[in-house]
Amino acid sequence: MNSAEPNENDDNNHDAAGKAIPWRDLLRPHHAQPLAIVCLAVWLHAADSLVVATMLPSIVETIGGAGLVAWNVALYLVTSIVAGAATALLTIRHGLSLPMSVAAAVFGIGCLISTFAPSMPVMLGGRVLQGLGGGTLVSASFIAARMLFPSAAIPRVMAAISTLWSASALLGPLIGGLFVAYADWRWGFGFFAAQAFALACWIAVRRIDTQASDDETENAAFPWRRLSAVCAGLLLVASAGIDVSLERSAPMLMGALILFAVFLRMDATAYASRMLPERPFDPRHRTGAGLLMLLCFCVATVTNTVFGTLLVIKIHDVSALTAGYVLAASAPGWTLAALLLSGAQERLDGVLVAAGFGIVTASIVAFIVVFPTGPIWAIAATTFAGGAGFGMAWTFVLRRATSGLSAAEGQRVANAITTVQRLGYALGAAFMGIAANGLSFERIATPEDAGMVAQGLFIASLPVAIVGVAAMIPFIRDNQPVLAKKKS
């Protein structure tokens, strides 16, 4: 899609009946190219972390640096969130093509550095560049979903993104394992470098979008101070989650929250270069309520990601492979729900978001019962249901959150959704680490001990989910005010 073509996401181009366009229309050349670019960008970011996690033991065996292993994930997460926070401003100023092509190239350079890394510090330098590139790519992909497709197509695009995300969860570890078993871990990074450079060239040549938004940002200074505050806060969160203890981690999280509050205040008073939408996390407005809702549910559902596999093994005496597949059931649940419901009419968005996050909350309650006692199939079924609930809600959040907004404000909201998602997972991991420490996770000796820890972690998650439900109510309410539409 070039700049000469009309933006089909313009309000006047929306389907009056709110009906979803069929898949065959989305797969026609006009939409297929930007859809493929968006999906490949999401794949690079989502699969990279899982592939690297699988290859890490072999990486340490080759170049050492066991004491720095945790920072491979932490630095990637921190830099991806920081880059994601700035993506909306970049796309408002420069359109989509330039930021996305540069981000793909930066990601590829980071992969090349990791490919030839002689030591762990050099490897971490590559991971920083991968995080910067990957964070920008995935945030720009959500912005592209809103900018390049009509409103009626957004749930289909979100379903396609969900499918790629789920595929990465299933294929990422497999790909990493294949490189370790049959080639070399360095080829794994080379594999992703080749994809990233191909994507950069594709975007640069085909130019999915070349027109920046008419927004008051052109002459404003780039927000380095705000990004520094976010980066410092995220480093505190990452540090709190790596070596967890109440005495050490709690002050770090408090310091991080203070820095995030400083960032929000600075961003709110810098309209000409805002990175976030107006009044983020303010439940009196639909956008703020939606972002608060997403933050809470991401925090509340991180327990399985951080501790699930180990707890299933200790409680139910199953293999690591079985435990991994039990907890991976959320991926097909998410994808199936997204695909089956992506054709729903726009008037049902609020109902489906409510139903989806209601199922997620119910799955947390169910985990309190079934995780310590089993049977193992009940844990898998609950995991599947929780994933389906997220897929059901997530498919329609972007369309509802950006409805009625200007182009530039819509870009900020689309970008904020992915930034808040990753921030929620980072905060949730640190919070669950503190909770696990308080529940004597490191002193587990019996399956009963492990069951009590699992039960305690899900009980600790439930109040956060309840706050998410409270924020969801104004988000789905039809008469909830949205911010005034400005010229863009």
C-alpha positions, 0 to 999 in steps of 0.5 A: 500500500503506497501513500497515494492510495486512500487509507481504508481505516478512515472513518468514512470507509468503515463498513456501515453494518460493522460486518467483518470482511471475509478471509478471501478479501484479506488475502487478495494482493492489496491486503496480503502484502501488508498482512504478510509483513505484519505477521513476519515482524511479529514472528521475529519478535515472538520466536526469537526469545523462545529459540534463544531460551532453548539454545542458552545451555549450549551458548554457555557451554561454548562462550561461558558467562553462566552468571549473566544468563538471566540478562539475555532475557532481561535485556531483550525485554527491557530494550524491546519495551523501551523501543516499543514506547517510542514507536508511535512517535516514530511512525507519526513522524515518519510513517511506517516504512522507515521505522519498520525497515530500520528496526528489521535491519537493527534486529538483523545486525543484533543477530549477526553480533550474537552469531559471532559472539566470542563472549557473553558480554558481546552476546548481550550487546547483540541481544540489546539490538535484537530487543530494540529492533524486535520491540519496534517491529511488534509495536509497529505491527499493531499500528499497521493493523490499525492504519493499513486495514479497514475497521472491519478487517482488524479482528481478522488481522489480530487473529492472523497475528495471534496464529503467528504468536502461537506458532512461535510458542510451539515452533520456537523451542523446536527450532532452537533444539534442532539447531543445537542438535544438528548444527550449531547454535550460531546458525540459529542467530544466523537464521533469524538474521537472514529473515530480518534482513529480508524483511528490511529489504522487502519493506524498503522496496515495497513501502507499505506506507510512506505518509506520516500523520499530520501531527504536531510532532515534527519540530519537537525534541526526541523524548530522551529523558522520558525514555531514560526514565522508562529504561531505568525503571525497567532495569529495576524491574528486571533486577527485581525479578532475577534475584528475588527476595522481599528485602531486595526486590520490593524496594526495586519495584517501588523505585520502578513504579516511581520512575514510571509515574515520573515518565507518565507525568512528563509524557502528559505535559509534552503533547507535541511529542507524546508517546502514549495516548492522552490519560493512559490508565484513567478508567474514566475514559475508554482508552485508559480503562482498556490499558489498565485492563490489559496491564492487570490481566497480563500481570495476573496471568504470568504465573504459568510462564514463570513457575508453571512447568517446574510446579507441574513436574514437582507436583504431578511427577511428569516429564519436562516434555509433558509439563511443557505441552500441558502449559503450551495448551494456551497457545492453540486455545488462543489461536482457535478462539481468535480464528473462530470469532474474528468474523464477529460484528463490531457491535459485539466487541464489548461482549466478546471482550467481557466474555474473554476476560471473564473466562481468563478470570475463571481459569485463575480461580480453577487453577487454585483448585486443579493445579495442586490436585490434578488430574493433569488433563484438568490443568491442560484443559484450564490452560486451554480455556485461559488461552481461549479467553485471552484470544477471544478478548485480545482479537477485539481490544484494538478495534474497540480501543481505537474507535473514534480516535484521530489517526495519530491518537489511534497510533499511540493507542495501538502502540501502547497496547503492545507496550503495556502487554510487555510491561505487564509481563515484566511486572508480573514476573517480578511480583510473582517472584516476590510472592514465590519467595514469600511462599518458600518456593526455594525450600519445596521438598514434597509434592504437597509443598509444591501444591501449596506454593502453586495455590498461593501464587494463583490466589495472589494473582486473583486480586489483580485480575479482579482489578482488571475486571473492574477496569473492563466494565467502563471499557466495554460500556457503550456510553463510556466517553472517548477523548475528543477526536483531533485533526490528524 
